[in-house]
Amino acid sequence: MVPLSSYIMLSLILFSIGVFGILTTRNMIRILMGVEILLNSANLNFIAFSRYMGDITGNVFVLFTIIIAAAEAAVGLAIVMMIYRNYLTLNVGKIKEMRW
Amino acid sequence: MKDLIMFLILSVIAVVSSLFVFLSKNIFRGALSLSLLLVTMAMFFAMLNAEFIAAVQILVYAGGVLVLILFAIMLTKEREPSVSEVTTSRAVALIAFVVLSLFYLAKHTWEKYVPEKEFSATGASVGTKLFQTYVIPFEAASFLLLAAMIGAIYLARRRG
């Protein structure tokens, strides 16, 4: 059986890569993909602790996280489409004004 | 032993594919690499006896969220490269953070968590917990999904 600490370490590495990517890229869609990586690394932690502590609550929470991630992706990508239509760019550094 | 080998292979795939999300020249390939990461995560969930969550992960993430992302990529056009600029200082900061946190984790003792042999998060057990203890959050989540759907349609609609 794999020790619990290895799951936590993997989750930590994935989370760091996600934060690094979000901070260094300028493309909005890539930033949204980074958010998905962050949520998934947190989910891995939830499931691992749920298994090792013998408590099913972690699984239920991951279900809620997945629901919220789906809602976040839908609204986030709708916002991306609207910004692209108005500014014709996906670069977050170039979007400097709000309309109202 | 078999578990450990499986874990190592899957974690190498997960780390490499998550790096490739940000480092691939073509953003479309980045999205496909994200799908590989999501499927790998589902395999981890299956390894941890969370069969129901593994199925939901593939259905919702690989089937729903990823299709949304691919649509957004195909409907927009990148005019400049969007690869993460990995300078030396940034890479050093990332590696230093990871190594220091790993040291911190290694100091903690996790051995007190010993997994029980018969633990299985099937659809039945997750559903029982969901509909007994967490009914109100479940209803709130369904309302959130409705709000997100209406909001997304409103935002993406073309105004005349």
HADDOCK unambig.tbl for C-alpha pairs under 7 A between the chains (distance, minus, plus):
assign (segid A and resid 1 and name CA) (segid B and resid 3 and name CA) 6.07 0.50 0.50
assign (segid A and resid 1 and name CA) (segid B and resid 4 and name CA) 6.94 0.50 0.50
assign (segid A and resid 2 and name CA) (segid B and resid 3 and name CA) 6.44 0.50 0.50
assign (segid A and resid 2 and name CA) (segid B and resid 4 and name CA) 5.65 0.50 0.50
assign (segid A and resid 4 and name CA) (segid B and resid 110 and name CA) 6.64 0.50 0.50
assign (segid A and resid 5 and name CA) (segid B and resid 110 and name CA) 6.34 0.50 0.50
assign (segid A and resid 9 and name CA) (segid B and resid 102 and name CA) 6.58 0.50 0.50
assign (segid A and resid 10 and name CA) (segid B and resid 11 and name CA) 6.86 0.50 0.50
assign (segid A and resid 13 and name CA) (segid B and resid 98 and name CA) 6.42 0.50 0.50
assign (segid A and resid 14 and name CA) (segid B and resid 15 and name CA) 6.41 0.50 0.50
assign (segid A and resid 16 and name CA) (segid B and resid 98 and name CA) 6.91 0.50 0.50
assign (segid A and resid 17 and name CA) (segid B and resid 19 and name CA) 6.65 0.50 0.50
assign (segid A and resid 20 and name CA) (segid B and resid 94 and name CA) 6.91 0.50 0.50
assign (segid A and resid 21 and name CA) (segid B and resid 22 and name CA) 5.84 0.50 0.50
assign (segid A and resid 21 and name CA) (segid B and resid 84 and name CA) 6.55 0.50 0.50
assign (segid A and resid 24 and name CA) (segid B and resid 84 and name CA) 5.15 0.50 0.50
assign (segid A and resid 24 and name CA) (segid B and resid 85 and name CA) 6.31 0.50 0.50
assign (segid A and resid 25 and name CA) (segid B and resid 82 and name CA) 6.31 0.50 0.50
assign (segid A and resid 25 and name CA) (segid B and resid 83 and name CA) 6.28 0.50 0.50
assign (segid A and resid 25 and name CA) (segid B and resid 84 and name CA) 4.53 0.50 0.50
assign (segid A and resid 26 and name CA) (segid B and resid 82 and name CA) 6.06 0.50 0.50
assign (segid A and resid 27 and name CA) (segid B and resid 82 and name CA) 5.62 0.50 0.50
assign (segid A and resid 30 and name CA) (segid B and resid 22 and name CA) 6.95 0.50 0.50
assign (segid A and resid 47 and name CA) (segid B and resid 45 and name CA) 6.78 0.50 0.50
assign (segid A and resid 48 and name CA) (segid B and resid 48 and name CA) 6.57 0.50 0.50
assign (segid A and resid 51 and name CA) (segid B and resid 48 and name CA) 6.19 0.50 0.50
assign (segid A and resid 51 and name CA) (segid B and resid 115 and name CA) 6.38 0.50 0.50
assign (segid A and resid 51 and name CA) (segid B and resid 119 and name CA) 7.00 0.50 0.50
assign (segid A and resid 52 and name CA) (segid B and resid 113 and name CA) 5.64 0.50 0.50
assign (segid A and resid 52 and name CA) (segid B and resid 114 and name CA) 5.83 0.50 0.50
assign (segid A and resid 52 and name CA) (segid B and resid 115 and name CA) 4.22 0.50 0.50
assign (segid A and resid 53 and name CA) (segid B and resid 113 and name CA) 6.05 0.50 0.50
assign (segid A and resid 53 and name CA) (segid B and resid 115 and name CA) 6.36 0.50 0.50
assign (segid A and resid 54 and name CA) (segid B and resid 115 and name CA) 6.67 0.50 0.50
assign (segid A and resid 54 and name CA) (segid B and resid 116 and name CA) 6.41 0.50 0.50
assign (segid A and resid 54 and name CA) (segid B and resid 119 and name CA) 6.47 0.50 0.50
assign (segid A and resid 56 and name CA) (segid B and resid 121 and name CA) 6.55 0.50 0.50
assign (segid A and resid 56 and name CA) (segid B and resid 126 and name CA) 6.76 0.50 0.50
assign (segid A and resid 59 and name CA) (segid B and resid 53 and name CA) 6.92 0.50 0.50
assign (segid A and resid 59 and name CA) (segid B and resid 126 and name CA) 6.83 0.50 0.50
assign (segid A and resid 60 and name CA) (segid B and resid 126 and name CA) 6.24 0.50 0.50
assign (segid A and resid 60 and name CA) (segid B and resid 130 and name CA) 6.35 0.50 0.50
assign (segid A and resid 63 and name CA) (segid B and resid 53 and name CA) 6.90 0.50 0.50
assign (segid A and resid 70 and name CA) (segid B and resid 65 and name CA) 6.13 0.50 0.50
assign (segid A and resid 71 and name CA) (segid B and resid 145 and name CA) 5.93 0.50 0.50
assign (segid A and resid 71 and name CA) (segid B and resid 148 and name CA) 5.47 0.50 0.50
assign (segid A and resid 73 and name CA) (segid B and resid 65 and name CA) 6.44 0.50 0.50
assign (segid A and resid 74 and name CA) (segid B and resid 148 and name CA) 6.97 0.50 0.50
assign (segid A and resid 74 and name CA) (segid B and resid 152 and name CA) 6.13 0.50 0.50
assign (segid A and resid 75 and name CA) (segid B and resid 148 and name CA) 6.11 0.50 0.50
assign (segid A and resid 75 and name CA) (segid B and resid 151 and name CA) 6.64 0.50 0.50
assign (segid A and resid 75 and name CA) (segid B and resid 152 and name CA) 4.87 0.50 0.50
assign (segid A and resid 77 and name CA) (segid B and resid 72 and name CA) 6.61 0.50 0.50
assign (segid A and resid 78 and name CA) (segid B and resid 152 and name CA) 5.35 0.50 0.50
assign (segid A and resid 78 and name CA) (segid B and resid 155 and name CA) 5.79 0.50 0.50
assign (segid A and resid 78 and name CA) (segid B and resid 156 and name CA) 5.08 0.50 0.50
assign (segid A and resid 79 and name CA) (segid B and resid 155 and name CA) 6.39 0.50 0.50
assign (segid A and resid 81 and name CA) (segid B and resid 156 and name CA) 6.45 0.50 0.50
assign (segid A and resid 82 and name CA) (segid B and resid 155 and name CA) 6.70 0.50 0.50
assign (segid A and resid 82 and name CA) (segid B and resid 156 and name CA) 5.97 0.50 0.50
assign (segid A and resid 90 and name CA) (segid B and resid 78 and name CA) 6.99 0.50 0.50
